[in-house]
Amino acid sequence: MIQFSILSGALRARIPVLLAWEKESGFFNAPGKAWEAARRQMKEEGFEGKEAQAAVAHPQAVERAVALGLGNRTEAGAETFRRAGGRLARKAREIRAEEMALEWPRTLKPEYLKAFVEGLILGSYQFSRYKTQTADAPKGVRKFDFKVPPDFLTAARSALKTAESYCEGAVLARDLVNGAPSDVTPKVLADTARKIAKGPVRLKLYTKTDLKRMGAGGILGVNIGSAQEPYLIHLHYKPTGKPKKSIAIVGKGITFDSGGLSLKPAGSMETMKMDMAGAAAVLGVFSQIAKINPAVEVHGIIPTTENMPGGRAYKPGDVLKALNGKTMEVLNTDAEGRLILSDALSYAVKQKVDGIVDMATLTGACVVALGSLVSGAMSNDAQLLEGVKEATEAEGERIWEMPLVKEYRDDIKSKVADIKNIGGGREAGTIIGGLFLQEFVGDTPWVHLDIAGPAYLEREYPALPYLTYGGTGLMVRSLLTFFKNP
C-alpha cells in the first residue's frame, strides 16, 4: 500500500500534482505565474483540463509535475476525483514516479479527498503473484503527501483513514478473486475467515459433517463431485451497545465452476476462478468492519465449494433438499450458484435479521443485459434497495433494478419437486435466477445483486482507471458505506 502523509506545513521536495478545471485558466491548487506559464505551455500541447487528461508538466519551479484534468467544475463529484486518482496512478507508473505531493484546496470536500485516495490506491493495484519480478519493473507511487489548511487536518485525516480501510478490504477481495483456483479453494476462504475473526468479529464454521446434520442439501449436492471439502462460513459482527438493526450479507463462493456434468465450453471456464467474487466481497467487508465500527449488527454468510464433474457428481434429474426443507429439481448442473445460495439464504433467515443482501456472479444473462460495468438488482423491499443503491452511487459501483416478474414464477415450477433450478427457455434468465432465490428469503427484506459483469473485468476501461484487469473488489466499499447508515 502507498504510504500517505497529511501535513499543514511545507511539502517535501517531491513531484507535485496539479489540478485543473476545463475552460478555466491556471491550476487552481497551485496559483502563481510559474504555474500559469506551465499551463499555457501544456495547453499548446493539448492539455485543456478535460476529465480524461493526465500530463507531465515542466514548470520553472520544479523539474517536473503531473497535471490532472477534472473536467467541468459544475459537474464534478466524488467519482470525478476517484477517476483522477486512478489516472494519476497510471501516469506515475508510466513516468516511474514514486514520491508525489498534492496541495489540497479547502474548497474541495473531504469526501473528494477520500475518493481521490481510493482511486490512487486501486489504480496502483497490480496482481503479480505469479509473475517473475524484474529489478527495473516500474513500481508506481510509494509515498504521497497531502498539504491541507490547518483547520482541515482532522477532516482530511479521517477521510484518508476511511479510504485506506475501504481499499484494504477491496484489495483483499481482488487478491482472492485473482488467485489461481487451485490456490484459492473453499478451505482458503475458510482460513481467511479464521484470520479475520478477532475482536468484535466472531466465526462459526460449518464443515461437511455439520452440513449433513443441518440438511444443507444445496451445498452438499453441488459439492459431491469435488475433491475439495465444502463449508458454510458465518462471520458475525456485533457493535457495543444496542445495534440499530441487523443485516446479513451473503456471498456466493464457488471457487471454481466447471459447470459440473452440464460442462461449460473450455473458453467459458477460463475465468471461472471468479465465481467466488461474492464470497470475496463478504470477506473484504469483514476484514474492515471493526475499523469503521458501525452501529449495526452484521452477519456475513458464505456457502463455498467447487462445482466439478466426476463419477460421484450430482446429475440432471437429481432432487436436492435445501436447508429450509424446500426441494429443488436439478435440470442443469451449471445453475449451481442458486443451489448453494438456497442454503445460505435459509440460514440467514434463521438469524432473524432485518434485511439480507446477497451478492452472486449468478447469470451470464445479466452481463448480456447490462454489460461489464453494471450489476443487476432485484428486491422485495424498496427501502432496503434504496439504501443499497445510495451506497453504490456514492462509491461509483453502479446497479440497475430489474423486476421480479411474478408471472415468470411458473417457469420454475417442477413436476417432481417444489421448484426446478432453471426456467423453460432462454428468456429472462437473470430474473428467473432472482425468483429462484426469493423462494428462500420468505418475508425478510432482501436485495439480490447479480454481479456477474463488474466483479471481474476481462478488459480495462480507460474512463475508469482505478479498475484493473481481473477482480475489482466490487461491493466492498459500497457495503461499508451502507453499514454506516443502513
C-alpha positions as CSV (number, residue, x, y, z in Angstrom):
1,M,0.0,0.0,0.0
2,I,1.0,3.6,-0.5
3,Q,2.5,5.5,2.5
4,F,0.4,8.6,2.9
5,S,1.0,11.7,5.0
6,I,-1.2,14.7,5.6
7,L,0.6,17.9,6.5
8,S,-0.2,21.5,7.1
9,G,3.3,22.8,6.6
10,A,5.6,22.9,3.6
11,L,5.6,19.9,1.3
12,R,8.8,17.9,0.8
13,A,10.6,18.0,-2.5
14,R,8.5,15.5,-4.5
15,I,6.8,15.6,-7.8
16,P,3.8,18.0,-7.3
17,V,0.3,17.1,-8.6
18,L,-1.5,20.0,-10.3
19,L,-5.3,20.2,-10.7
20,A,-7.1,22.0,-13.5
21,W,-10.8,22.5,-14.4
22,E,-11.8,22.5,-18.0
23,K,-12.3,26.0,-19.6
24,E,-10.5,27.7,-16.7
25,S,-7.1,29.2,-16.7
26,G,-4.2,28.1,-14.4
27,F,-4.0,25.2,-11.8
28,F,-6.5,26.0,-9.0
29,N,-4.4,24.2,-6.4
30,A,-1.1,25.9,-7.4
31,P,-1.6,29.6,-8.2
32,G,1.3,31.7,-9.3
33,K,3.0,32.9,-12.5
34,A,5.3,29.9,-12.9
35,W,2.4,27.5,-12.8
36,E,0.3,29.7,-15.2
37,A,3.2,29.6,-17.7
38,A,3.3,25.8,-17.4
39,R,-0.5,25.6,-18.1
40,R,-0.1,27.8,-21.2
41,Q,2.7,25.6,-22.4
42,M,0.6,22.4,-21.8
43,K,-2.4,23.9,-23.5
44,E,-0.3,24.3,-26.6
45,E,0.4,20.6,-26.3
46,G,-3.3,19.7,-26.0
47,F,-3.9,19.7,-22.2
48,E,-7.2,21.5,-21.6
49,G,-8.2,20.2,-18.2
50,K,-10.6,17.7,-19.5
51,E,-11.6,14.9,-17.2
52,A,-9.7,12.1,-19.0
53,Q,-6.4,14.0,-19.2
54,A,-3.2,13.5,-17.3
55,A,0.0,15.0,-18.5
56,V,3.6,15.8,-17.4
57,A,4.4,19.5,-17.0
58,H,7.9,21.0,-16.8
59,P,7.4,24.3,-14.9
60,Q,10.2,26.6,-13.8
61,A,9.7,25.8,-10.1
62,V,10.4,22.1,-10.3
63,E,11.9,19.6,-12.7
64,R,8.5,18.0,-13.5
65,A,5.0,17.9,-12.3
66,V,1.9,15.9,-13.2
67,A,-1.3,17.7,-14.2
68,L,-4.7,16.2,-13.9
69,G,-7.8,17.4,-15.7
70,L,-11.0,17.3,-13.7
71,G,-13.5,18.4,-16.4
72,N,-16.3,20.9,-15.8
73,R,-16.3,22.3,-12.3
74,T,-20.1,22.3,-12.1
75,E,-20.4,18.6,-13.0
76,A,-17.7,17.3,-10.6
77,G,-18.4,14.8,-7.8
78,A,-16.7,12.2,-5.8
79,E,-16.4,9.9,-8.8
80,T,-14.5,12.7,-10.7
81,F,-11.8,12.6,-8.0
82,R,-11.8,8.8,-7.8
83,R,-11.1,8.6,-11.5
84,A,-8.5,11.4,-11.2
85,G,-6.7,9.3,-8.6
86,G,-6.7,6.3,-10.8
87,R,-5.3,8.3,-13.7
88,L,-2.5,9.6,-11.5
89,A,-1.6,6.0,-10.5
90,R,-1.3,5.0,-14.2
91,K,0.7,8.1,-15.1
92,A,3.0,7.7,-12.1
93,R,3.8,4.1,-13.2
94,E,4.4,5.3,-16.8
95,I,6.9,8.0,-15.7
96,R,8.4,6.0,-12.9
97,A,7.4,8.5,-10.2
98,E,7.4,7.0,-6.7
99,E,7.1,10.1,-4.5
100,M,4.4,12.7,-5.1
101,A,2.6,15.5,-3.3
102,L,-0.6,17.5,-3.7
103,E,-1.7,20.7,-2.1
104,W,-5.4,20.1,-1.4
105,P,-7.6,23.2,-1.6
106,R,-10.0,24.0,1.2
107,T,-12.8,24.3,-1.4
108,L,-12.7,20.5,-2.1
109,K,-14.8,18.4,0.3
110,P,-13.3,15.7,2.5
111,E,-15.3,13.0,0.6
112,Y,-13.5,14.1,-2.6
113,L,-10.1,13.5,-0.9
114,K,-11.4,10.1,0.2
115,A,-12.4,9.3,-3.4
116,F,-9.1,10.6,-4.7
117,V,-7.1,8.3,-2.4
118,E,-9.3,5.3,-3.3
119,G,-8.6,5.9,-7.0
120,L,-4.9,6.3,-6.4
121,I,-4.7,3.0,-4.3
122,L,-6.9,0.9,-6.5
123,G,-5.4,2.3,-9.7
124,S,-2.0,1.4,-8.4
125,Y,-3.0,-2.2,-7.8
126,Q,-1.1,-4.9,-9.7
127,F,-1.6,-8.6,-9.2
128,S,1.8,-10.1,-9.7
129,R,1.8,-13.2,-7.6
130,Y,2.6,-15.5,-10.5
131,K,4.9,-13.2,-12.5
132,T,8.7,-13.2,-12.4
133,Q,9.8,-9.9,-10.9
134,T,12.5,-7.9,-12.6
135,A,14.5,-5.2,-10.8
136,D,13.7,-2.5,-13.3
137,A,9.9,-3.0,-13.3
138,P,8.0,0.3,-12.6
139,K,6.7,0.3,-9.1
140,G,4.4,3.3,-9.2
141,V,3.6,5.6,-6.3
142,R,5.1,4.6,-2.9
143,K,4.9,7.8,-0.9
144,F,2.3,10.5,-1.2
145,D,1.9,13.8,0.8
146,F,-1.1,16.0,1.1
147,K,-0.8,19.6,2.2
148,V,-4.0,20.9,3.7
149,P,-5.1,24.0,5.6
150,P,-4.6,23.6,9.4
151,D,-8.3,23.7,10.1
152,F,-8.8,20.9,7.5
153,L,-6.4,18.5,9.1
154,T,-8.9,16.5,11.2
155,A,-11.4,16.0,8.3
156,A,-8.6,15.1,5.9
157,R,-7.1,12.5,8.2
158,S,-10.5,11.0,8.8
159,A,-11.1,10.8,5.0
160,L,-7.7,9.2,4.4
161,K,-8.2,6.6,7.1
162,T,-11.6,5.6,5.7
163,A,-10.2,5.4,2.1
164,E,-7.3,3.2,3.2
165,S,-9.6,0.9,5.1
166,Y,-12.0,0.6,2.2
167,C,-9.2,-0.1,-0.2
168,E,-7.6,-2.7,2.1
169,G,-10.8,-4.6,2.0
170,A,-11.2,-4.3,-1.7
171,V,-7.6,-5.4,-2.3
172,L,-8.2,-8.5,-0.2
173,A,-11.2,-9.3,-2.3
174,R,-9.2,-8.7,-5.6
175,D,-6.4,-10.9,-4.5
176,L,-8.8,-13.7,-3.6
177,V,-10.6,-13.5,-6.9
178,N,-7.4,-13.2,-9.0
179,G,-5.7,-16.2,-7.3
180,A,-5.5,-19.5,-9.2
181,P,-8.4,-21.8,-8.5
182,S,-6.1,-24.5,-7.2
183,D,-4.7,-21.9,-4.7
184,V,-8.0,-20.3,-3.6
185,T,-10.1,-23.3,-2.5
186,P,-13.0,-23.4,-0.1
187,K,-10.5,-24.2,2.7
188,V,-8.6,-21.0,1.8
189,L,-11.8,-18.9,2.1
190,A,-12.4,-20.6,5.5
191,D,-8.8,-20.0,6.6
192,T,-9.2,-16.3,5.6
193,A,-12.3,-16.1,7.7
194,R,-10.4,-17.5,10.6
195,K,-7.8,-14.8,10.3
196,I,-10.4,-12.1,10.1
197,A,-12.3,-13.3,13.2
198,K,-10.9,-11.3,16.1
199,G,-12.1,-8.6,18.4
200,P,-15.8,-7.9,17.7
201,V,-15.9,-10.3,14.8
202,R,-16.8,-13.9,15.6
203,L,-16.8,-17.0,13.4
204,K,-18.9,-20.2,13.1
205,L,-17.5,-22.6,10.5
206,Y,-19.7,-25.5,9.4
207,T,-17.9,-28.5,7.8
208,K,-19.3,-31.2,5.6
209,T,-20.3,-33.2,8.7
210,D,-22.1,-30.2,10.1
211,L,-23.8,-29.5,6.7
212,K,-25.1,-33.1,6.6
213,R,-26.5,-32.7,10.1
214,M,-28.1,-29.4,9.2
215,G,-29.7,-30.7,6.0
216,A,-27.9,-28.2,3.7
217,G,-28.7,-30.2,0.6
218,G,-27.9,-27.4,-1.9
219,I,-24.2,-27.1,-0.9
220,L,-23.7,-30.8,-0.4
221,G,-25.3,-31.6,-3.8
222,V,-23.1,-29.2,-5.7
223,N,-20.0,-30.3,-3.8
224,I,-20.3,-34.1,-4.3
225,G,-18.2,-34.2,-7.5
226,S,-15.3,-32.2,-6.0
227,A,-12.3,-33.4,-4.0
228,Q,-12.4,-30.2,-2.0
229,E,-14.4,-30.1,1.2
230,P,-17.4,-27.6,1.3
231,Y,-18.0,-25.0,4.1
232,L,-20.7,-22.7,5.3
233,I,-18.9,-19.7,6.8
234,H,-20.7,-17.4,9.2
235,L,-18.9,-14.3,10.3
236,H,-20.7,-12.1,12.9
237,Y,-20.0,-8.5,13.9
238,K,-21.9,-7.1,16.8
239,P,-21.3,-3.5,17.9
240,T,-21.1,-2.3,21.5
241,G,-24.4,-1.1,22.7
242,K,-27.8,-1.9,21.1
243,P,-27.5,-2.2,17.3
244,K,-29.8,-0.1,15.2
245,K,-30.6,-3.2,13.1
246,S,-29.3,-6.5,11.9
247,I,-28.2,-7.2,8.3
248,A,-26.9,-10.3,6.7
249,I,-24.7,-10.2,3.6
250,V,-24.4,-13.4,1.7
251,G,-21.7,-14.1,-0.9
252,K,-21.7,-17.0,-3.4
253,G,-18.4,-18.9,-3.0
254,I,-17.9,-21.2,-6.0
255,T,-14.1,-21.3,-6.1
256,F,-14.2,-22.9,-9.5
257,D,-17.1,-23.6,-11.7
258,S,-16.7,-26.2,-14.4
259,G,-20.4,-26.4,-14.9
260,G,-20.5,-29.9,-13.4
261,L,-21.9,-32.6,-15.7
262,S,-23.5,-29.8,-17.7
263,L,-20.0,-29.0,-18.6
264,K,-19.1,-25.5,-19.8
265,P,-17.2,-25.0,-23.1
266,A,-13.5,-24.7,-22.5
267,G,-13.4,-20.9,-23.2
268,S,-16.2,-20.3,-20.7
269,M,-14.2,-22.0,-17.9
270,E,-11.1,-19.8,-18.3
271,T,-12.3,-17.1,-15.8
272,M,-14.4,-19.3,-13.5
273,K,-12.0,-18.8,-10.6
274,M,-14.0,-15.5,-10.3
275,D,-17.2,-17.4,-9.4
276,M,-16.5,-16.7,-5.7
277,A,-16.4,-12.9,-6.1
278,G,-19.5,-12.5,-3.8
279,A,-17.7,-14.5,-1.1
280,A,-14.6,-12.4,-1.6
281,A,-16.6,-9.2,-1.1
282,V,-18.0,-10.6,2.2
283,L,-14.5,-11.3,3.5
284,G,-13.3,-7.9,2.3
285,V,-16.1,-6.2,4.2
286,F,-15.5,-8.2,7.4
287,S,-11.7,-7.6,7.3
288,Q,-12.5,-3.8,7.8
289,I,-15.9,-3.7,9.6
290,A,-14.4,-3.3,13.1
291,K,-12.4,-0.3,11.9
292,I,-15.5,1.6,10.7
293,N,-17.3,0.4,13.8
294,P,-20.9,0.7,12.5
295,A,-23.8,0.7,14.9
296,V,-25.4,-2.2,13.1
297,E,-25.1,-6.0,13.7
298,V,-23.8,-7.7,10.6
299,H,-23.8,-11.4,9.6
300,G,-21.5,-12.5,6.8
301,I,-22.6,-15.8,5.3
302,I,-20.6,-17.7,2.6
303,P,-21.5,-21.1,1.1
304,T,-18.4,-22.3,-0.6
305,T,-17.5,-25.3,-2.7
306,E,-16.2,-26.2,-6.2
307,N,-18.6,-27.3,-8.9
308,M,-16.9,-30.3,-10.6
309,P,-17.8,-33.3,-12.8
310,G,-16.8,-36.8,-11.8
311,G,-18.1,-40.2,-11.1
312,R,-19.9,-39.0,-7.9
313,A,-21.1,-35.7,-9.3
314,Y,-24.8,-34.7,-9.0
315,K,-26.8,-35.2,-12.1
316,P,-29.5,-33.5,-14.2
317,G,-32.7,-35.0,-12.8
318,D,-31.5,-35.2,-9.2
319,V,-33.6,-33.6,-6.5
320,L,-31.9,-31.7,-3.6
321,K,-33.4,-30.5,-0.4
322,A,-32.5,-27.1,0.9
323,L,-31.9,-26.1,4.5
324,N,-35.4,-24.7,4.8
325,G,-36.9,-28.1,3.6
326,K,-37.8,-26.9,0.0
327,T,-37.0,-29.5,-2.7
328,M,-35.2,-28.5,-5.9
329,E,-35.1,-30.4,-9.2
330,V,-31.7,-30.1,-10.9
331,L,-32.1,-29.7,-14.6
332,N,-28.8,-28.0,-15.3
333,T,-25.8,-28.5,-13.0
334,D,-24.3,-25.2,-14.3
335,A,-27.0,-23.3,-12.5
336,E,-25.3,-24.3,-9.2
337,G,-24.9,-20.9,-7.5
338,R,-28.6,-20.6,-6.7
339,L,-28.5,-24.1,-5.2
340,I,-25.8,-23.3,-2.7
341,L,-27.4,-19.9,-2.0
342,S,-30.7,-21.7,-1.2
343,D,-29.0,-23.0,2.0
344,A,-27.2,-19.7,2.8
345,L,-30.3,-17.6,2.4
346,S,-32.3,-20.1,4.5
347,Y,-29.6,-19.9,7.2
348,A,-29.6,-16.1,7.0
349,V,-33.4,-16.0,7.7
350,K,-32.8,-18.2,10.7
351,Q,-30.6,-15.4,12.2
352,K,-33.8,-13.3,12.4
353,V,-32.2,-10.4,10.6
354,D,-33.9,-7.2,9.5
355,G,-32.6,-7.5,6.0
356,I,-30.4,-9.6,3.6
357,V,-28.2,-8.5,0.8
358,D,-26.8,-11.3,-1.4
359,M,-24.0,-10.9,-4.0
360,A,-23.5,-13.6,-6.6
361,T,-21.9,-14.0,-10.0
362,L,-25.2,-15.7,-10.9
363,T,-26.1,-15.3,-14.6
364,G,-24.4,-14.7,-17.9
365,A,-27.8,-13.2,-18.9
366,C,-27.1,-10.3,-16.6
367,V,-23.9,-9.5,-18.5
368,V,-25.8,-9.6,-21.8
369,A,-28.4,-7.2,-20.4
370,L,-26.2,-4.7,-18.5
371,G,-22.6,-5.3,-19.7
372,S,-19.5,-5.5,-17.6
373,L,-19.9,-2.3,-15.6
374,V,-23.4,-2.6,-14.1
375,S,-24.8,-5.1,-11.6
376,G,-28.4,-6.2,-11.7
377,A,-30.5,-5.7,-8.6
378,M,-33.8,-7.4,-7.5
379,S,-35.6,-6.9,-4.3
380,N,-38.7,-7.5,-2.3
381,D,-38.2,-4.3,-0.3
382,A,-38.0,-0.8,-1.8
383,Q,-36.5,0.8,1.3
384,L,-33.6,-1.7,1.6
385,L,-32.9,-1.4,-2.1
386,E,-32.8,2.4,-1.9
387,G,-30.3,2.3,0.9
388,V,-28.1,-0.1,-1.0
389,K,-28.4,2.0,-4.2
390,E,-27.4,5.2,-2.4
391,A,-24.3,3.5,-1.1
392,T,-23.3,2.1,-4.5
393,E,-23.8,5.5,-6.1
394,A,-21.5,7.1,-3.5
395,E,-18.8,4.6,-4.3
396,G,-19.2,4.6,-8.1
397,E,-20.4,1.0,-8.2
398,R,-23.5,1.0,-10.4
399,I,-26.6,-1.2,-10.0
400,W,-29.8,-1.3,-12.1
401,E,-33.0,-2.6,-10.7
402,M,-34.7,-5.4,-12.6
403,P,-38.2,-6.6,-11.8
404,L,-39.2,-9.8,-10.1
405,V,-41.9,-10.5,-12.5
406,K,-44.2,-12.8,-10.6
407,E,-45.8,-14.3,-13.7
408,Y,-42.4,-15.8,-14.5
409,R,-42.6,-17.8,-11.3
410,D,-44.4,-20.5,-13.3
411,D,-41.2,-21.1,-15.3
412,I,-39.5,-22.7,-12.2
413,K,-42.4,-24.9,-11.2
414,S,-41.3,-28.6,-11.2
415,K,-43.4,-31.7,-11.8
416,V,-41.4,-33.7,-9.4
417,A,-40.2,-31.2,-6.7
418,D,-41.2,-27.8,-5.2
419,I,-39.1,-25.9,-7.8
420,K,-36.6,-26.5,-10.6
421,N,-33.2,-24.7,-10.9
422,I,-33.7,-23.3,-14.4
423,G,-36.6,-21.9,-16.5
424,G,-38.1,-23.4,-19.6
425,G,-36.1,-21.4,-22.1
426,R,-33.6,-18.6,-22.7
427,E,-35.8,-15.7,-21.7
428,A,-35.4,-13.6,-18.6
429,G,-32.5,-15.7,-17.2
430,T,-31.5,-13.1,-14.7
431,I,-35.0,-12.6,-13.4
432,I,-35.6,-16.4,-13.2
433,G,-32.4,-16.6,-11.0
434,G,-33.8,-13.9,-8.7
435,L,-37.2,-15.6,-8.5
436,F,-35.5,-18.8,-7.5
437,L,-33.6,-17.1,-4.7
438,Q,-36.7,-15.3,-3.5
439,E,-38.1,-18.8,-2.6
440,F,-35.6,-18.9,0.3
441,V,-36.0,-15.5,2.0
442,G,-39.6,-15.6,3.0
443,D,-40.9,-12.2,4.2
444,T,-37.4,-10.9,5.2
445,P,-36.4,-7.7,3.3
446,W,-33.9,-8.8,0.7
447,V,-31.8,-7.4,-2.1
448,H,-30.2,-9.7,-4.7
449,L,-27.2,-8.3,-6.6
450,D,-26.2,-10.2,-9.7
451,I,-22.5,-9.1,-10.0
452,A,-21.6,-11.4,-12.9
453,G,-20.4,-8.5,-15.1
454,P,-18.4,-5.9,-12.9
455,A,-16.9,-8.4,-10.4
456,Y,-14.3,-9.4,-12.9
457,L,-13.2,-7.4,-15.9
458,E,-11.6,-9.1,-18.9
459,R,-10.5,-5.7,-20.3
460,E,-9.7,-2.4,-18.9
461,Y,-11.8,0.8,-19.4
462,P,-9.7,4.0,-19.9
463,A,-12.5,6.1,-18.4
464,L,-12.3,4.0,-15.2
465,P,-8.5,3.9,-14.5
466,Y,-8.9,2.7,-10.9
467,L,-10.4,-0.6,-12.2
468,T,-7.7,-3.0,-13.4
469,Y,-7.9,-6.3,-15.3
470,G,-9.3,-9.2,-13.2
471,G,-11.1,-8.9,-9.9
472,T,-12.4,-5.5,-9.0
473,G,-13.2,-5.9,-5.3
474,L,-16.8,-5.0,-6.2
475,M,-19.2,-4.1,-3.4
476,V,-16.7,-4.0,-0.5
477,R,-16.6,-0.2,-0.4
478,S,-20.3,0.1,-1.1
479,L,-21.3,-2.2,1.7
480,L,-19.0,-0.5,4.2
481,T,-20.7,2.8,3.3
482,F,-24.1,1.2,3.5
483,F,-23.4,0.0,7.1
484,K,-22.5,3.5,8.2
485,N,-26.2,4.4,7.6
486,P,-28.2,1.3,6.8
